Amino acid sequence: MKLIKWLYPGMRIKRWICLCTLGIIIITSGAVRWATAKDFLIKQSGLLLIIGGVGAVILSIEKIIKVFISVLLPKQEEKIVDIIYQKRQLRWGPRIVAIGGGTGLSTLLHGIKRYTDNITAIVTVTDTGGSSGRLTKQFNILPPGDIRNCLVALAETEDLMKDLFNYRFKNGELKGHSFGNLFITALCEVTGDFEEAIRKSSEVLAIQGKVVPSTLESVSLLARGKDGRIVEGETNITESKMKIERVFLKPADCRATSEAIQAIEDAELIILGPGSLYTSVIPNLLIKDIQEAIKRSRAIKVYVCNVMTQAGETEGYTAFDHLEALLKHTYPQIVNYCVVNNAPVPPELLARYREEGAYPVSADVEKIQKKGYAVIEGEMIDSANYVRHNPQKLSALLINLLQRDLI
């Protein structure tokens, strides 16, 4: 019955099936004539029939493929060869794990997805602010905000769908909520499983790679300041602008997701950062399972240092200070390389950031090298409106590092 449906009116495929069938008949007829005829001219006519039949079959197959493409990939018929080649190449790309959260991680993913489909983003789940914080309290789910950002960063769907997931309501009871956060929350309610909600969202956005939470347990981030104060909650820590001595998770014995551990074990390259040092990067590493999996891994391990400091949290920090804080919360061999930016920040942006108490991170390379870590320097900032890592420059640097190390 399903085969008959191909012959329904409007399928635009019957004529090409008929042409293909005719071509096969012509090839068969020509082959018989060429094989059995003794007269030279008849043999030649058989050969011409074979050539004509092959041409008809090739044309019909091409047209049938275009019918499928026009339905499955509308407006992309002309790009099909490039799309197939790219997908084939990306499928065999390096296995990369990126660990972090916030804007920094999603920025990195925008660039890395150009080189591989084998990406796993391991995302922190300690966000307590904005839409994520409200949904966490109201529906007792893990915060979806950072996960949404990573899903959108890895998405291969239409721009309209990306814009929809990032759309933030401006009025009414939904004011401040992003559509993507609400979508993940609704899927969580429907499926009863946060991991399944992420998988379904990944399918909707047709993402490259995977996005997984670092843990499925409800965890809270605590920070102890250098003045002895203890502040709980990511948002409260950021807003306190206190100088942080150490951060903790509550409960301290939370378990990592199995997908996160498997990805780390399979990885060829593990990237920590960029992102808020104490509230995005380190919280993932406080989970003992993740820390131990990284320790066991034979992958290349890289810390991507931020390009700007954050008021209070990393105020006055150099690149060495960032790395030292990371090591203080983990262990000495957690990274092999430290990536630092050496491009100057435009003066007009410096003035704007200065008002927020943020300054460029000084690249004290020699100090890091004396500690025993290799340093990769590069001009990696995108300073159009904000001072952030340029996704293309950063990802190219990391891929070159991986390829060089594997040779």
C-alpha positions, 0 to 999 in steps of 0.5 A: 500500500505504501508503494502505491502512494508514490503514484498518487497525483501531485507527487511529481515523481511518476514521470521520472519513475517511468523514465527510469524504467524506460531507460532500463528497458532501452539499456537491456534492448541495446545490450542484447542487440550489441551482444547478438548482432553480427552486422557492425551498424546494428552493433553500433546502434545497440551501443547508442541505445545503451548510452541513451538508456544510461542517460535516461536513467541518470536524468531520472535519478537526478530528478527524483533526488531533487524532488526529495531535496525540494521537500526535505531541504526547501530552498537548499537544492543548489547547496546539496553537494556542499551540505552532504560534503560538510555533514560527512566531514563533520561526522568524522570530526574530533571528539570535543568536550566543552565545560562551562556555562553562560555566554562564554560556553555558547560563544565557544560552541558557535565556532567549534561546530564548524569543525565537528559534530562530535561535540558535547557541552557539559553545562552548569546547573547552578543558575538562580537568576532571571527566568531560570531562577523563577522557573526552578522555584515554580516547577522544581526543575533544573535551571534551563537558561544556560542549556538553552543558550548552548542548544541555540549555539549548536542549532542548525535550524532556521534563524527564525527558530533560533530567534524564537528560542531566544525571544524574551517576553516584555509584558504581562505575567511572562515578562522576563521569561524566554520562550526557550526556557518555557519550551524546555520547562513544558517538555519537562512537564510532558516527559517527566524527565529533564534529560528527555526534555533536552533531547527533544529540544535538541531534535527541534533545533536540529543541533550538532552534538549534544548538550548535557547538564553536569548533574541532575541533582538540585545543587546550590552554589556557595562562595566564601569571601576573603572577608569570611562571608558566605553567600549562597546562590549564583545570582547573590554571589555575582551581585555581592561583588565580593572577592571570592576565596573559594566556592562550594556545591551543596550537596558536595557529594552530588553525582555527575550525569552518565552522559557527561562522564562518557563524553569526557572518557571518549574525548580527544580535546577537553575545553574548560571555559571561557566563562565566569570563573567562579560561577560557570566554569569551576562549579562543574569541576566541583563534582567529583565524578567529573573531576576524576573523569578528567584526571583519567582522560588522555585527552588534551586539556585546555583552559581558555582564560577570560578576556575581561575581569568581573567586578568582585569575582575576579577583580584585579585577576591576571591570566595566572590568577585565573589559572591558579584559582582553577587549580586551587579548586581541582588538581595540578594536572587538570589542564595542559594548556592555557589559552590567553588573549593578547589583542588590545581592547578598543579605548571606547569599550574600555571606558564602558567596562571601566564603569562596571569595574571590569578590565582586560585580563593581563596575560602574564605568560612567563608566570604561567610557564614557570608553573609548568603549563604551556601557553597559547597566545592569540588575538581572539577578541570580538570587540564590535559591541562587547569584549568577548572571544571571537568564536571563529578565531578561538575555535580555529586556534583550538583545532590547530592545537589539537591537530598539532598535538596529534601529529 
